């Protein structure tokens, strides 16, 4: 199950020892709704190895501004608390897992 990012918990999530993937989305975004089942599948498949988190840009607007999210869906990938990759748009599961596999 994906963690939920808020304006107050982002630093705690990034401070862990596992790679982190954050899905920036909104309920009104069609491509975000298309990507959501894929993100949920990945969260289940990578449980214990990767932290998968979701950030609703309407609820956690400060986080979205901090990471300069201009388009959604956007996936950000972190290792050691540092952003190492970014995917924008409704991307394939293979594109996502390829990045995650390289971070594990």
TORPALUM-12595 format. One record per atom (N, C-alpha, C, O): chain; residue number from 0; x, y, z negated; atom name. Coordinates in Angstrom, 2 decimals. Each point is the difference from the previous one (the first is absolute). Layout:
% TORPALUM-12595
GUBA   unit   pos        c1        c2        c3   site
GUBA      A   NUM         X         Y         Z     CA
...
***
This chain:
% TORPALUM-12595
GUBA   unit   pos        c1        c2        c3   site
GUBA      A     0      0.84     -1.18      0.00      N
GUBA      A     0     -0.84      1.18      0.00     CA
GUBA      A     0      0.89      1.25      0.00      C
GUBA      A     0      1.00      0.07     -0.71      O
GUBA      A     1     -1.38      0.88      1.50      N
GUBA      A     1      0.79      1.22      0.14     CA
GUBA      A     1     -0.18      0.92     -1.21      C
GUBA      A     1     -1.09      0.13     -0.55      O
GUBA      A     2      2.19      0.49      0.15      N
GUBA      A     2     -0.03      1.02     -1.06     CA
GUBA      A     2     -0.69      1.23      0.58      C
GUBA      A     2      0.00      0.21      1.21      O
GUBA      A     3     -0.57      0.61     -2.07      N
GUBA      A     3     -0.62      1.26      0.43     CA
GUBA      A     3      0.90      1.14     -0.45      C
GUBA      A     3      0.27      0.17     -1.19      O
GUBA      A     4      0.17      0.63      2.16      N
GUBA      A     4      0.87      1.14     -0.28     CA
GUBA      A     4     -0.86      1.19     -0.43      C
GUBA      A     4     -1.02      0.30      0.61      O
GUBA      A     5      1.47      0.36     -1.67      N
GUBA      A     5     -0.63      1.25     -0.43     CA
GUBA      A     5      1.07      1.09     -0.04      C
GUBA      A     5      1.18     -0.28      0.21      O
GUBA      A     6     -1.59      1.49     -0.46      N
GUBA      A     6      0.96      1.09     -0.11     CA
GUBA      A     6      0.95     -0.18     -1.19      C
GUBA      A     6      1.05      0.63     -0.05      O
GUBA      A     7     -1.42     -1.49     -0.91      N
GUBA      A     7      0.81     -0.15     -1.21     CA
GUBA      A     7      0.81     -1.29     -0.09      C
GUBA      A     7      0.92     -0.07     -0.81      O
GUBA      A     8     -1.23     -0.96      1.60      N
GUBA      A     8      0.70     -1.28     -0.17     CA
GUBA      A     8      1.02     -0.31      1.09      C
GUBA      A     8      0.63     -1.06     -0.05      O
GUBA      A     9     -0.45      1.91      1.02      N
GUBA      A     9      0.87     -0.28      1.14     CA
GUBA      A     9      1.44     -0.28     -0.44      C
GUBA      A     9      0.62     -0.92      0.52      O
GUBA      A    10     -0.09      1.69     -1.45      N
GUBA      A    10      1.40     -0.21     -0.40     CA
GUBA      A    10      0.18     -1.33     -0.71      C
GUBA      A    10      1.04     -0.63      0.15      O
GUBA      A    11     -2.03      0.19     -0.92      N
GUBA      A    11      0.09     -1.30     -0.66     CA
GUBA      A    11      0.03     -1.13      1.01      C
GUBA      A    11      0.74     -0.97     -0.17      O
GUBA      A    12     -1.54      1.07      1.21      N
GUBA      A    12     -0.06     -1.05      1.02     CA
GUBA      A    12      1.31     -0.06      0.77      C
GUBA      A    12      0.50     -1.09      0.30      O
GUBA      A    13      0.07      2.24      0.04      N
GUBA      A    13      1.24      0.01      0.76     CA
GUBA      A    13      1.21     -0.37     -0.85      C
GUBA      A    13      1.04     -0.35      0.55      O
GUBA      A    14     -1.16      0.42     -1.86      N
GUBA      A    14      1.14     -0.27     -0.89     CA
GUBA      A    14      0.26     -1.49     -0.20      C
GUBA      A    14      1.03     -0.37     -0.58      O
GUBA      A    15     -1.92     -0.49      1.03      N
GUBA      A    15      0.17     -1.44     -0.19     CA
GUBA      A    15      1.16     -0.55      0.82      C
GUBA      A    15      0.60      0.72      0.80      O
GUBA      A    16     -0.30     -2.00     -1.02      N
GUBA      A    16      1.14     -0.62      0.69     CA
GUBA      A    16     -0.38     -0.70      1.31      C
GUBA      A    16      0.86     -0.54      0.68      O
GUBA      A    17     -2.15      0.56     -0.34      N
GUBA      A    17     -0.45     -0.64      1.24     CA
GUBA      A    17     -0.19      1.06      1.10      C
GUBA      A    17     -0.27      1.16     -0.28      O
GUBA      A    18      0.41     -1.59      1.55      N
GUBA      A    18     -0.36      0.92      1.09     CA
GUBA      A    18     -1.47      0.40     -0.12      C
GUBA      A    18     -0.81     -0.76     -0.53      O
GUBA      A    19      0.49      1.95      1.02      N
GUBA      A    19     -1.36      0.53     -0.09     CA
GUBA      A    19     -0.48      0.42      1.38      C
GUBA      A    19      0.74      0.63      0.76      O
GUBA      A    20     -1.98     -0.99     -0.44      N
GUBA      A    20     -0.65      0.50      1.20     CA
GUBA      A    20     -1.25      0.76     -0.45      C
GUBA      A    20     -0.82     -0.53     -0.74      O
GUBA      A    21      0.69      1.78      1.20      N
GUBA      A    21     -1.17      0.81     -0.34     CA
GUBA      A    21     -0.79      0.26      1.28      C
GUBA      A    21      0.53      0.49      1.00      O
GUBA      A    22     -1.81     -0.81     -1.06      N
GUBA      A    22     -0.94      0.25      1.09     CA
GUBA      A    22     -0.75      1.29     -0.33      C
GUBA      A    22     -0.79      0.04     -0.94      O
GUBA      A    23      1.03      1.01      1.73      N
GUBA      A    23     -0.73      1.26     -0.16     CA
GUBA      A    23     -1.23     -0.06      0.90      C
GUBA      A    23      0.12     -0.22      1.20      O
GUBA      A    24     -1.31      0.40     -1.78      N
GUBA      A    24     -1.24     -0.22      0.72     CA
GUBA      A    24     -1.09      0.95     -0.52      C
GUBA      A    24      0.21      0.74     -0.96      O
GUBA      A    25     -1.38     -0.79      1.61      N
GUBA      A    25     -1.19      0.71     -0.47     CA
GUBA      A    25     -1.22     -0.79      0.47      C
GUBA      A    25      0.04     -0.67      1.03      O
GUBA      A    26     -1.12      0.76     -1.79      N
GUBA      A    26     -1.21     -0.77      0.31     CA
GUBA      A    26     -0.63      0.42      1.33      C
GUBA      A    26     -0.67     -0.80      0.65      O
GUBA      A    27      0.86      2.05     -0.24      N
GUBA      A    27     -0.60      0.51      1.23     CA
GUBA      A    27      0.84     -0.30      1.25      C
GUBA      A    27     -0.39      0.37      1.10      O
GUBA      A    28      1.53     -1.02     -1.27      N
GUBA      A    28      0.95     -0.25      1.09     CA
GUBA      A    28     -0.23     -1.37      0.63      C
GUBA      A    28      0.23     -1.03     -0.65      O
GUBA      A    29     -0.69      1.01      1.90      N
GUBA      A    29     -0.26     -1.26      0.69     CA
GUBA      A    29      1.22     -0.92      0.11      C
GUBA      A    29     -0.10     -1.17     -0.37      O
GUBA      A    30      1.24      1.66      0.85      N
GUBA      A    30      1.19     -0.85      0.08     CA
GUBA      A    30      0.44     -0.51     -1.38      C
GUBA      A    30      0.55     -1.10     -0.10      O
GUBA      A    31     -0.78      1.88     -0.94      N
GUBA      A    31      0.33     -0.45     -1.37     CA
GUBA      A    31     -0.85     -1.21     -0.38      C
GUBA      A    31      0.49     -0.96     -0.58      O
GUBA      A    32     -1.77      1.02      0.92      N
GUBA      A    32     -0.90     -1.11     -0.31     CA
GUBA      A    32      0.39     -1.24      0.81      C
GUBA      A    32     -0.16     -1.13     -0.48      O
GUBA      A    33      0.67      1.32      1.70      N
GUBA      A    33      0.46     -1.13      0.81     CA
GUBA      A    33      1.24     -0.65     -0.61      C
GUBA      A    33      0.14     -1.22      0.06      O
GUBA      A    34      0.74      2.02     -0.64      N
GUBA      A    34      1.25     -0.49     -0.56     CA
GUBA      A    34     -0.17     -0.62     -1.39      C
GUBA      A    34      0.81     -0.82     -0.42      O
GUBA      A    35     -1.86      1.21     -0.30      N
GUBA      A    35     -0.20     -0.42     -1.39     CA
GUBA      A    35      0.04     -1.52     -0.21      C
GUBA      A    35      0.67     -0.44     -0.94      O
GUBA      A    36     -1.34     -0.38      1.76      N
GUBA      A    36      0.07     -1.44     -0.24     CA
GUBA      A    36      1.42     -0.55      0.16      C
GUBA      A    36      0.39     -0.93     -0.70      O
GUBA      A    37      0.38      1.50      1.60      N
GUBA      A    37      1.39     -0.43      0.20     CA
GUBA      A    37      0.82      0.33     -1.24      C
GUBA      A    37      0.80     -0.82     -0.46      O
GUBA      A    38     -0.97      2.02     -0.07      N
GUBA      A    38      0.72      0.41     -1.21     CA
GUBA      A    38     -0.36     -0.93     -1.16      C
GUBA      A    38      0.87     -0.40     -0.78      O
GUBA      A    39     -2.16      0.05      0.66      N
GUBA      A    39     -0.44     -0.91     -1.07     CA
GUBA      A    39      0.62     -1.38      0.16      C
GUBA      A    39      0.42     -0.61     -0.98      O
GUBA      A    40     -0.35      0.10      2.21      N
GUBA      A    40      0.63     -1.29      0.26     CA
GUBA      A    40      1.47      0.03     -0.40      C
GUBA      A    40      0.50     -0.92     -0.65      O
GUBA      A    41      0.19      1.97      1.04      N
GUBA      A    41      1.42      0.14     -0.31     CA
GUBA      A    41      0.21      0.08     -1.51      C
GUBA      A    41      0.94     -0.58     -0.53      O
GUBA      A    42     -1.82      1.31     -0.17      N
GUBA      A    42      0.10      0.10     -1.46     CA
GUBA      A    42     -0.07     -1.39     -0.64      C
GUBA      A    42      0.75     -0.29     -0.93      O
GUBA      A    43     -1.65     -0.55      1.43      N
GUBA      A    43     -0.14     -1.36     -0.54     CA
GUBA      A    43      1.21     -0.86      0.37      C
GUBA      A    43      0.52     -0.73     -0.84      O
GUBA      A    44     -0.08      0.81      2.09      N
GUBA      A    44      1.11     -0.84      0.47     CA
GUBA      A    44      1.33      0.35     -0.65      C
GUBA      A    44      0.84     -0.87     -0.21      O
GUBA      A    45     -0.63      2.14     -0.09      N
GUBA      A    45      1.28      0.46     -0.54     CA
GUBA      A    45     -0.04      0.24     -1.51      C
GUBA      A    45      0.93      0.57     -0.57      O
GUBA      A    46     -2.01     -1.00     -0.08      N
GUBA      A    46     -0.15      0.20     -1.44     CA
GUBA      A    46      1.20     -0.56     -0.75      C
GUBA      A    46      0.44     -1.13      0.25      O
GUBA      A    47      0.09      1.92     -1.16      N
GUBA      A    47      1.16     -0.41     -0.78     CA
GUBA      A    47      1.33      0.35      0.64      C
GUBA      A    47      1.03      0.01     -0.67      O
GUBA      A    48     -1.05      0.30      1.98      N
GUBA      A    48      1.24      0.35      0.70     CA
GUBA      A    48      0.04      1.46      0.43      C
GUBA      A    48      1.07      0.60      0.07      O
GUBA      A    49     -2.25     -0.03      0.20      N
GUBA      A    49     -0.13      1.38      0.47     CA
GUBA      A    49     -1.19      0.62     -0.72      C
GUBA      A    49     -1.01     -0.66     -0.23      O
GUBA      A    50      1.13      1.93     -0.12      N
GUBA      A    50     -1.14      0.74     -0.54     CA
GUBA      A    50     -0.71      0.66      1.18      C
GUBA      A    50      0.58      0.82      0.71      O
GUBA      A    51     -1.84     -1.19     -0.51      N
GUBA      A    51     -0.81      0.63      1.04     CA
GUBA      A    51     -0.96      0.95     -0.70      C
GUBA      A    51     -0.75     -0.40     -0.90      O
GUBA      A    52      0.77      1.66      1.32      N
GUBA      A    52     -0.83      1.01     -0.64     CA
GUBA      A    52     -0.80      0.75      1.05      C
GUBA      A    52      0.41      0.11      1.15      O
GUBA      A    53     -1.56      0.42     -1.58      N
GUBA      A    53     -0.85      0.79      0.88     CA
GUBA      A    53     -0.19      1.38     -0.61      C
GUBA      A    53     -0.21      0.14     -1.20      O
GUBA      A    54      0.30      0.87      2.05      N
GUBA      A    54     -0.15      1.38     -0.45     CA
GUBA      A    54     -1.08      0.68      0.84      C
GUBA      A    54      0.20      0.30      1.17      O
GUBA      A    55     -1.34     -0.07     -1.80      N
GUBA      A    55     -1.08      0.73      0.66     CA
GUBA      A    55      0.41      1.48      0.01      C
GUBA      A    55      0.11      0.63     -1.05      O
GUBA      A    56      0.11     -0.10      2.23      N
GUBA      A    56      0.52      1.37      0.12     CA
GUBA      A    56     -0.97      1.05     -0.54      C
GUBA      A    56      0.41      1.11     -0.34      O
GUBA      A    57     -1.69     -1.45      0.25      N
GUBA      A    57     -0.97      0.93     -0.56     CA
GUBA      A    57      0.06      0.02     -1.52      C
GUBA      A    57     -0.27      1.03     -0.61      O
GUBA      A    58      0.64     -2.16      0.00      N
GUBA      A    58      0.06     -0.09     -1.46     CA
GUBA      A    58      1.38      0.38     -0.55      C
GUBA      A    58      0.09      0.55     -1.10      O
GUBA      A    59      0.96     -0.84      1.84      N
GUBA      A    59      1.37      0.26     -0.46     CA
GUBA      A    59      0.68      0.95      0.98      C
GUBA      A    59      1.03     -0.32      0.60      O
GUBA      A    60     -1.61      1.48     -0.45      N
GUBA      A    60      0.48      0.96      0.99     CA
GUBA      A    60      1.42      0.49     -0.28      C
GUBA      A    60      0.73      0.30      0.94      O
GUBA      A    61     -0.33     -0.22     -2.20      N
GUBA      A    61      1.36      0.44     -0.32     CA
GUBA      A    61      1.03     -0.98      0.55      C
GUBA      A    61      1.05      0.40      0.51      O
GUBA      A    62     -1.34     -1.69     -0.63      N
GUBA      A    62      0.91     -1.03      0.50     CA
GUBA      A    62      0.11      0.11      1.52      C
GUBA      A    62      1.10     -0.07      0.56      O
GUBA      A    63     -2.23      0.25      0.10      N
GUBA      A    63      0.00      0.13      1.46     CA
GUBA      A    63      0.82      1.21      0.45      C
GUBA      A    63      0.73     -0.08      0.98      O
GUBA      A    64     -0.85      1.18     -1.69      N
GUBA      A    64      0.78      1.20      0.33     CA
GUBA      A    64      1.48     -0.27     -0.25      C
GUBA      A    64      0.84      0.35      0.84      O
GUBA      A    65     -0.50     -0.95     -1.98      N
GUBA      A    65      1.40     -0.28     -0.34     CA
GUBA      A    65      0.70     -0.83      1.07      C
GUBA      A    65      1.18      0.22      0.28      O
GUBA      A    66     -1.90     -1.17      0.31      N
GUBA      A    66      0.59     -0.87      1.02     CA
GUBA      A    66     -0.29      0.46      1.42      C
GUBA      A    66      0.23     -0.73      0.96      O
GUBA      A    67     -0.75      1.95     -0.83      N
GUBA      A    67     -0.26      0.62      1.30     CA
GUBA      A    67     -0.85     -0.90      0.91      C
GUBA      A    67      0.33     -0.22      1.17      O
GUBA      A    68     -1.42     -0.28     -1.72      N
GUBA      A    68     -0.90     -0.83      0.78     CA
GUBA      A    68     -0.86      0.92      0.86      C
GUBA      A    68     -0.80      0.78     -0.52      O
GUBA      A    69      0.97     -0.87      1.82      N
GUBA      A    69     -0.73      0.86      0.94     CA
GUBA      A    69     -1.09     -0.78      0.74      C
GUBA      A    69     -1.03      0.56      0.39      O
GUBA      A    70      1.26     -1.85     -0.20      N
GUBA      A    70     -0.95     -0.86      0.70     CA
GUBA      A    70     -0.23     -1.25     -0.83      C
GUBA      A    70      0.90     -0.46     -0.71      O
GUBA      A    71     -2.11     -0.07      0.80      N
GUBA      A    71     -0.28     -1.26     -0.69     CA
GUBA      A    71     -0.64     -0.96      0.99      C
GUBA      A    71     -0.67      0.44      0.94      O
GUBA      A    72      0.86     -1.73     -1.12      N
GUBA      A    72      0.78     -0.61     -1.07     CA
GUBA      A    72      1.51      0.20      0.20      C
GUBA      A    72      0.50      0.02      1.13      O
GUBA      A    73      0.19      0.12     -2.24      N
GUBA      A    73      1.46      0.02     -0.02     CA
GUBA      A    73      0.46     -0.99     -1.05      C
GUBA      A    73     -0.52     -0.03     -1.12      O
GUBA      A    74      1.49     -0.79      1.48      N
GUBA      A    74      0.60     -0.94     -0.94     CA
GUBA      A    74      1.41      0.46     -0.29      C
GUBA      A    74      0.79      0.22      0.92      O
GUBA      A    75     -0.46     -0.07     -2.20      N
GUBA      A    75      1.36      0.35     -0.41     CA
GUBA      A    75      0.60     -1.20     -0.72      C
GUBA      A    75     -0.68     -0.69     -0.76      O
GUBA      A    76      1.96      0.45      1.01      N
GUBA      A    76      0.71     -1.13     -0.58     CA
GUBA      A    76      1.16      0.53     -0.84      C
GUBA      A    76      0.75      0.86      0.45      O
GUBA      A    77     -0.62     -1.39     -1.66      N
GUBA      A    77      1.02      0.46     -0.95     CA
GUBA      A    77      0.83     -1.18     -0.49      C
GUBA      A    77     -0.51     -1.10     -0.19      O
GUBA      A    78      1.77      1.35     -0.03      N
GUBA      A    78      0.88     -0.96     -0.66     CA
GUBA      A    78      0.89      0.80     -0.95      C
GUBA      A    78      0.60      1.00      0.40      O
GUBA      A    79     -0.53     -1.43     -1.64      N
GUBA      A    79      0.77      0.73     -0.99     CA
GUBA      A    79     -0.51      1.41     -0.23      C
GUBA      A    79      0.77      0.89     -0.34      O
GUBA      A    80     -2.07     -0.68      0.53      N
GUBA      A    80     -0.60      1.31     -0.20     CA
GUBA      A    80      0.17      0.96      1.15      C
GUBA      A    80     -0.51      1.12     -0.04      O
GUBA      A    81      1.24     -1.53      1.09      N
GUBA      A    81      0.25      0.86      1.15     CA
GUBA      A    81     -0.82     -0.45      1.20      C
GUBA      A    81     -0.10     -1.20      0.27      O
GUBA      A    82     -0.48      2.16      0.46      N
GUBA      A    82     -0.74     -0.36      1.20     CA
GUBA      A    82      0.98     -0.47      1.08      C
GUBA      A    82      0.99      0.67      0.30      O
GUBA      A    83     -1.28     -1.84      0.27      N
GUBA      A    83      0.89     -0.56      1.01     CA
GUBA      A    83     -0.66     -0.16      1.37      C
GUBA      A    83      0.69     -0.22      0.99      O
GUBA      A    84     -2.02      0.32     -0.94      N
GUBA      A    84     -0.67     -0.15      1.29     CA
GUBA      A    84     -1.40      0.59     -0.08      C
GUBA      A    84     -0.55      0.19     -1.09      O
GUBA      A    85     -0.03      0.08      2.27      N
GUBA      A    85     -1.34      0.60      0.10     CA
GUBA      A    85     -0.65     -0.52      1.27      C
GUBA      A    85      0.63     -0.02      1.06      O
GUBA      A    86     -1.88     -0.40     -1.16      N
GUBA      A    86     -0.80     -0.37      1.16     CA
GUBA      A    86     -1.26      0.85     -0.02      C
GUBA      A    86     -0.61      0.20     -1.05      O
GUBA      A    87      0.21      0.31      2.21      N
GUBA      A    87     -1.19      0.84      0.09     CA
GUBA      A    87     -0.96     -0.63      1.00      C
GUBA      A    87      0.39     -0.44      1.08      O
GUBA      A    88     -1.66      0.39     -1.47      N
GUBA      A    88     -1.03     -0.54      0.87     CA
GUBA      A    88     -0.38     -1.43     -0.37      C
GUBA      A    88      0.56     -0.58     -0.93      O
GUBA      A    89     -1.49      0.04      1.67      N
GUBA      A    89     -0.48     -1.37     -0.23     CA
GUBA      A    89      1.01     -0.96      0.63      C
GUBA      A    89     -0.14     -0.38      1.16      O
GUBA      A    90      1.13     -0.01     -1.92      N
GUBA      A    90      1.09     -0.84      0.48     CA
GUBA      A    90     -0.32     -1.47     -0.23      C
GUBA      A    90     -0.93     -0.34     -0.74      O
GUBA      A    91      1.70     -0.53      1.37      N
GUBA      A    91     -0.26     -1.43     -0.12     CA
GUBA      A    91      0.57     -0.57     -1.30      C
GUBA      A    91      0.92      0.57     -0.60      O
GUBA      A    92     -1.48     -1.69      0.18      N
GUBA      A    92      0.49     -0.68     -1.19     CA
GUBA      A    92      1.47     -0.38      0.18      C
GUBA      A    92      0.79      0.07     -0.94      O
GUBA      A    93     -0.43     -0.48      2.14      N
GUBA      A    93      1.38     -0.40      0.28     CA
GUBA      A    93      0.97      1.16     -0.21      C
GUBA      A    93      1.09     -0.19     -0.53      O
GUBA      A    94     -1.46      1.39      0.96      N
GUBA      A    94      0.86      1.17     -0.21     CA
GUBA      A    94      0.23      0.25     -1.49      C
GUBA      A    94      1.11      0.30     -0.43      O
GUBA      A    95     -2.17     -0.44     -0.35      N
GUBA      A    95      0.08      0.23     -1.44     CA
GUBA      A    95      0.85     -1.07     -0.68      C
GUBA      A    95      0.90      0.32     -0.78      O
GUBA      A    96     -1.20     -1.59      1.08      N
GUBA      A    96      0.73     -1.08     -0.68     CA
GUBA      A    96      1.47     -0.03      0.40      C
GUBA      A    96      0.84     -0.42     -0.79      O
GUBA      A    97     -0.53      0.84      1.99      N
GUBA      A    97      1.40      0.06      0.43     CA
GUBA      A    97      0.78      0.96     -0.89      C
GUBA      A    97      1.11     -0.32     -0.42      O
GUBA      A    98     -1.69      1.46      0.13      N
GUBA      A    98      0.66      0.98     -0.87     CA
GUBA      A    98      0.10     -0.56     -1.42      C
GUBA      A    98      1.06      0.07     -0.62      O
GUBA      A    99     -2.16     -0.62      0.12      N
GUBA      A    99      0.01     -0.53     -1.37     CA
GUBA      A    99      1.04     -1.11     -0.15      C
GUBA      A    99      0.73     -0.04     -1.00      O
GUBA      A   100     -0.67     -0.86      1.99      N
GUBA      A   100      0.97     -1.10     -0.07     CA
GUBA      A   100      1.43      0.52     -0.06      C
GUBA      A   100      0.86     -0.59     -0.65      O
GUBA      A   101     -0.60      1.70      1.33      N
GUBA      A   101      1.35      0.56     -0.01     CA
GUBA      A   101      0.34      0.65     -1.36      C
GUBA      A   101      1.17      0.21     -0.30      O
GUBA      A   102     -2.18      0.11     -0.49      N
GUBA      A   102      0.22      0.66     -1.29     CA
GUBA      A   102      0.12     -0.98     -1.18      C
GUBA      A   102      0.48      0.36     -1.08      O
GUBA      A   103     -0.92     -1.58      1.30      N
GUBA      A   103     -0.01     -0.98     -1.10     CA
GUBA      A   103      1.40     -0.59     -0.19      C
GUBA      A   103      0.20     -0.84     -0.87      O
***
